[in-house]
């Protein structure tokens, strides 16, 4: 706070005034700042309840509220605040409560008590003007006093930024992220170009930025808004997997979002093309509109792949047939003819794609290639698109596998890959697993880092869901006919004993799955029929918390994953997570005042790549502790503890349940999948197939036979707009 008081909220015709000391924040909605608080008021024995948009208030502050008294039929007498002023605490108790409220990182309740005991009513002045004197307090040295002074200055600046942003409809959560990104420049950046927020701040999409722009007076048909809207629509399309958009479709979608004339949108597209932000290519019918960065990745990937195919591989003297016999003898294994063919082509080809469903021997092929070529001194590197997929590859191959980001040495500060054409990988062969998850951007950067004489083996299941990112790399590579492809379609004897494997292939071929008998513990696949969604929800909760843990000796948090087709609805991600959190972790210590606060012991998932924290989209962890003093959540992910500041916490979501899309590349000991007609729009064959193949020991479907039938029959895979196959085949 910079002066004696701060005024917040819009002026109103308030007739009542309430003054008091803030005792407690009962509830605060960080999206709209609506709060319920308790005030200690002179002359009243019991605290008074006040409600309203009380952004940034802290326990211990003296408040002057302007508004009106109302009587709520449920909660009794309340003061509805329309405007409020804050002043520094006027009592020792108020000062101590204020400092111990968690407002200032580094000062908790005990430290606040010590500071106030030593400095009494001068405590706040000492922190602001003479922080070096804090070393007079036991437990505070020069380093900590400096940190407290910095935190005090930050919270004062941040409060000013938050007040400005809240007046333009920005929630507290995003205000913190904006301040972290821009610092003292926050207000200036927002005023100059509010649409920049949609680019720079995770969670603030175009629609939020557009509301801010409107409140700042930017006209609906302004060129700047039209250009931002076009870029937003193309960004949304890339999130849906498209690399480009046909011009007519782009104009139609942008007009629907912006509610302006098509001519204004077309002019924006033309101007963005002239500036290089967009690339416009001619199609057989119409034009293809690319974001400049995606066009560079698609064309660059095609050019480099053709260059790799055209270069000779490092020479190797090898009798392939003897090598195959040696591998079979060493591993006491017999390779099928198609597997042998894959190994031969991996040794002789510059680029090979190996695709097949579960139980068809893809892992064995990887193992054979590694063993044989290692024996010949080849330098081999293994990688996968995600951390969980790389970890599984390490476990199955017995060799180190890394994420593609780590293999290419991504540098968070510069936001670039250190391994590239100037500094290529020191490898003769790179093997990539789970290639169905590989998008166009990551393919481009991987190819950039391959030496021209390096060989590349890409392994994946083309029938699984395509990548979350833009492109359809595995399908396009196969469709192009530019690279060698081996398709594995024989299910091996051991795998045929698994109902999971059998049913994955049945679903993929358009047949209904078959269920193990009720009570048969040896069966690894079950269907529990529950037509009523409420009963289905109750059954899922019972399965996760009681039946599966007891029967299969599996941990509900670590070993069982609920996978669902949709985010919304009774059987969607959000509701399932709320129900399972209450069931499996009801008493964990929570950080924050909202109902969705993380609790100690919660199972959580990272939902975007955060290179500064070295965590990636889809990483799963467990909340180890919450730190109300530093306002941090500490999460153990892959054996290490990651500290999430307030600004990064919206990158975490509960993960008792997650979408099937988010589970790509992962395997779990047991999965439970609700399949109900509530999920109608998402009931697709490749979605159900992908969900089933995530289970290692047990898969349980819960829902209606009709919904399963709909999913199995629906083999319509939504076409993604890409031109990689055409570029590789020479048709462009």
C-alpha positions, 0 to 999 in steps of 0.5 A, a space after each residue: 500500500 502506497 498511501 494511507 488508504 486505497 479505494 477499490 470498486 466502482 462508485 455507487 449510491 451507497 447510503 450505509 457505512 461499515 468500519 472494522 478490522 478484517 478478522 477472516 476471509 471465509 470465501 474468495 472467488 478468484 475469478 470475479 473477486 466475490 468475497 465473504 469476510 468477517 469484520 470485528 466492529 467496535 460496539 458489536 460482540 460478534 463479527 459482522 459478515 460482509 460480502 462483495 468484490 473485495 479484491 486483495 483484502 487481507 486479515 488485519 486490515 482496517 476497512 471502511 465499506 460503503 454499501 447497504 445492510 441486507 437480511 439474507 434468508 439463509 445467512 442472516 444480516 449481511 453488509 453488501 459492500 459496493 466500495 471499500 477503502 483500506 487503511 493500515 491496521 490501527 492496533 497491535 493485534 491488527 498489525 500482527 494479523 495483517 503481517 501473518 496473513 500470508 500477504 508477504 512471502 517469508 512472514 508467517 504467523 510466528 515471525 509476524 508475532 516476533 516482528 510486532 513484539 519487537 517493533 510494536 506499531 512501527 512494524 509496517 514502517 520498519 518493513 517499508 522504510 528501514 528493512 535493515 532493522 529487521 535483523 534485530 528480530 531473532 531468526 531474521 538475517 540480512 538475506 531474509 530481511 532483504 527478501 521480506 523487503 522485496 516481497 513487501 514492494 512486490 505485493 504493493 505493486 501487485 495490488 495496484 496492478 490487480 486493482 487496475 486489472 480487476 476493474 477491467 474484468 481480470 481475475 486475481 489468478 490471472 492478475 498474478 500471472 500478468 504481474 509475474 510476466 510484465 512486472 511494473 510494466 503490467 498496466 502499460 502493456 495491457 493498455 497498449 495491446 491487451 491482445 498480447 495477453 492471449 499470446 503471453 499468458 497461459 489461460 488468458 485466451 482471446 475472449 478474455 483479452 477481448 473483454 479487456 480491450 472492449 473495456 479499454 475502448 477498442 472498437 469492435 471492427 478495429 484492424 487490431 482486433 480483427 487481426 488478433 481474432 484471426 490469429 486466435 482462430 488459427 491458434 484454436 485450429 492448431 489446438 484441434 490438430 490442424 496445421 492450416 485452415 482453408 480461407 473460407 473456413 477461416 473467414 467463417 469462423 473468425 466472423 462468428 467469433 468477432 461478429 464483424 463483416 467478412 470484408 474486415 476479416 479478409 483485410 486482416 488476413 491479407 495484412 497479416 500475410 503481408 507482414 509475414 505472420 501468416 503464409 497463404 498457399 494456393 489449394 486446388 480449390 481456394 487457399 490455405 492459410 498457415 500461421 507462419 511458424 507452422 508453415 515453416 515447421 511443415 515445409 522444413 520437416 518435409 525438406 529435411 526428411 527428403 534430404 535425410 532419405 537422399 543421403 547415404 547411411 554410415 556404412 556397416 559390415 553386417 550379415 543380417 541373417 546371422 545377426 537375427 539368429 544370434 539375437 534369437 539365441 541370446 534372447 531365447 525368442 523366435 521372431 515372426 517373419 514380419 518382425 525379421 523384415 522390420 529389423 532388416 529394414 531398420 538396418 538398411 533403411 535411412 527412415 523406417 516406420 513400424 506400426 502395429 497394435 498392442 501385442 504385435 511385438 513392437 517392443 521386441 523389434 526395438 530391442 532387437 535393433 538395439 542389441 544387434 546394432 550396439 554389437 556393431 558399435 553404432 551410437 544409438 539414442 532412444 526417445 519419446 514425445 512424453 516423459 511417461 512414454 520415455 520412462 516406459 521405453 527405458 524400462 522395456 529396452 533396458 537403455 536410457 530413453 529421454 523425452 525429445 525435448 531433453 534429447 534436443 536439450 531445450 533451453 528454457 531461457 532462450 526458448 530454443 533447442 540447443 541441438 539443431 543443424 549447427 550442433 547435431 546429435 552425436 548418433 548413428 541411429 535415433 529410435 522414437 517410440 509412441 510416434 502417434 503423439 509426435 506433432 509437426 513442430 516436434 518432428 521439425 526440431 527432431 529432424 533439424 538435429 539429425 546428422 545427414 548420415 543418421 538413421 531414424 526408426 519411428 515406432 507407433 500405433 497409427 490407430 491410436 488418437 493422433 497428437 494433441 499438437 498440430 499435424 498427423 505425422 504418423 498417418 502422413 508419413 505412411 500416406 506419403 509412401 516416401 518412407 519404408 513402412 512395416 505394419 505388424 498385424 499378428 498378435 503373439 500367443 502370450 498376448 492373445 491370453 489377455 482380454 485387454 489385447 484381444 478387446 483392443 483389436 476387436 474394437 479396432 476391427 469394429 467388434 464389441 469387446 468381450 467381458 471376463 466373467 463376474 468374480 473371475 480374478 484372472 480376467 484382465 478386462 471387465 464391463 460393468 453395465 450401468 445405464 443410469 449415470 448416477 449409478 455409474 458414478 457410484 460404481 466408479 467410486 466403489 471400484 476405485 476406492 474398494 473393489 479394485 484395491 482389495 481384489 488386485 492389491 493396487 493403490 487407488 492413487 498410484 495404480 488406478 487411473 480413471 479415464 473419461 471421454 469428456 471434461 463436462 457432465 456427471 461422468 466428465 473429468 471435472 465432476 469425477 475429480 471432485 468426487 474422487 478427491 472427496 472420497 480418497 483425500 478428504 482431509 488433506 491440508 488445503 492452500 487457498 479459500 476456494 472449494 477447488 484448492 489443492 490438498 496435501 496428498 492430491 494426485 495432480 497433472 501438469 497441463 502444459 509444458 513449463 520449461 522453467 520448472 522442467 515439467 511437461 504436459 501430462 506429467 502426473 505427481 502428488 502434492 507433498 505439502 502446501 506452504 501458506 507462508 510462501 503461498 506455494 504448492 510442492 508437488 513430487 513429480 518423477 521423483 523430484 519436488 517441484 515448487 509451484 508459485 501462485 502464478 503457475 498453479 493454474 497449470 495444475 489440475 486434479 488427476 484422479 480422473 483425466 481425459 483419454 487424450 491426456 493419457 496418450 503415451 502412458 500406461 497404468 496398472 489399472 484403468 476405469 473408463 466410463 462409457 455412457 451416452 452422455 459422452 455421445 459427441 466423443 464416442 469414437 472407435 479410436 478414442 475407446 481403443 486408445 483408452 483400453 490400450 492404456 491399461 496394463 493389468 486391468 481395464 474396467 468399462 462402466 456404462 451402457 452397452 449402447 454407448 460402447 456400440 456407438 463408439 465401436 461403430 463410429 470409425 469417422 476420424 476427423 480429418 486434420 488439415 495438413 500437407 506434409 504427405 503431399 510435400 513428401 510425395 512430391 505433389 507440392 
